């Protein structure tokens, strides 16, 4: 089993958070890594009492509106919808994925999972007026 450190960075906001994930496999595609990462973070959120969702991608506009209507009540997040948004963000360069400091160009790339490996997700924000 390998423990992988996952770090989210939002350079524009100067925010950085990390957590760890365990894997039994020695190799996995970047797509499957992203899918599992989204699934785990949504499951953690849904099993907690947290009101705000602090994941790789933000919930849909409808989910955000519902959350604003009742800001003190926890809401369940749909992991599949979050995964689709993450795929779109990756394809549109809204998210850059680094594996051991090397940029992942395609979600079909195979990743070697070994103890101490690191995945970094850079969440980019479009420039205003540019």
C-alpha positions in Angstrom: 0.0 0.0 0.0 1.2 3.5 -0.8 0.2 6.7 0.9 0.1 9.6 -1.5 0.0 13.3 -0.4 -2.5 15.4 -2.2 -2.1 19.2 -2.2 -4.5 21.8 -3.5 -3.1 25.2 -4.2 -5.0 28.3 -5.2 -2.2 30.6 -6.1 -4.5 33.7 -6.6 -5.8 33.3 -3.0 -2.5 32.1 -1.6 -4.3 29.0 -0.2 -2.8 25.6 0.2 -4.3 22.5 1.8 -3.1 18.9 2.0 -4.4 15.5 2.8 -3.4 11.9 2.2 -4.9 9.0 0.3 -4.0 5.3 0.4 -3.8 3.0 -2.6 -3.2 -0.7 -3.0 -2.3 -0.5 -6.7 1.2 0.3 -8.0 -0.1 2.1 -11.1 -3.2 4.1 -12.0 -4.3 6.5 -14.7 -4.5 10.2 -13.9 -8.2 10.0 -14.7 -8.8 7.3 -12.1 -6.7 9.1 -9.5 -8.8 12.2 -10.1 -12.0 10.2 -9.8 -11.0 8.6 -6.5 -9.8 11.9 -5.1 -13.1 13.6 -5.9 -15.1 10.6 -4.5 -13.1 10.6 -1.2 -13.4 14.4 -0.6 -17.1 14.4 -1.3 -17.6 11.4 1.0 -15.6 13.2 3.8 -17.8 16.3 3.4 -21.1 14.3 3.3 -20.2 12.4 6.4 -19.3 15.6 8.3 -21.4 18.4 9.7 -19.6 21.0 7.6 -21.8 23.5 5.9 -19.3 24.8 3.4 -17.8 22.4 0.8 -14.1 22.9 0.4 -13.2 20.6 -2.5 -11.3 20.8 -5.7 -14.2 22.2 -7.7 -17.2 24.2 -6.4 -20.7 22.8 -6.6 -23.0 23.7 -9.4 -24.8 27.1 -9.4 -28.0 25.4 -8.3 -26.3 23.8 -5.3 -24.6 27.1 -4.4 -28.0 28.8 -4.5 -29.5 26.2 -2.3 -26.6 26.5 0.2 -27.1 30.3 0.3 -30.8 29.8 1.1 -30.0 27.7 4.2 -26.4 28.5 5.1 -26.5 26.8 8.5 -27.6 23.4 7.3 -25.2 20.9 5.8 -25.9 19.8 2.3 -25.0 16.6 0.6 -22.8 16.9 -2.5 -23.1 14.7 -5.5 -19.6 13.2 -6.2 -20.4 12.3 -9.8 -21.4 16.0 -10.6 -18.2 17.1 -8.9 -16.1 14.6 -10.9 -17.7 15.9 -14.2 -16.9 19.5 -13.2 -13.3 18.4 -12.4 -12.9 16.8 -15.8 -14.2 19.9 -17.5 -11.9 22.1 -15.4 -8.9 19.9 -16.3 -9.8 20.0 -20.0 -10.2 23.8 -19.9 -7.0 24.4 -18.0 -8.9 25.6 -14.9 -7.0 22.9 -13.0 -3.4 21.8 -13.5 -2.4 18.5 -12.1 1.2 17.8 -11.1 2.6 14.4 -10.3 5.8 14.6 -8.3 6.3 18.1 -9.7 5.7 17.0 -13.4 2.6 18.4 -15.1 0.1 15.8 -16.3 -0.9 16.6 -19.9 -3.5 13.8 -20.3 -5.8 12.0 -17.9 -4.8 8.8 -19.7 -1.2 9.1 -18.4 -0.3 6.3 -16.1 1.0 7.3 -12.6 3.4 5.1 -10.6 2.1 5.0 -7.1 4.9 4.7 -4.6 5.3 5.8 -1.0 6.1 9.5 -0.9 4.5 10.4 -4.2 2.8 13.7 -4.4 -0.1 15.0 -6.4 -0.6 18.7 -6.6 -3.7 20.4 -8.0 -3.3 24.0 -9.0 -6.7 25.8 -9.3 -6.4 28.7 -11.6 -8.6 31.7 -11.7 -9.2 33.5 -15.1 -7.9 37.0 -15.3 -10.6 39.7 -15.2 -10.7 42.1 -18.2 -8.0 40.2 -20.0 
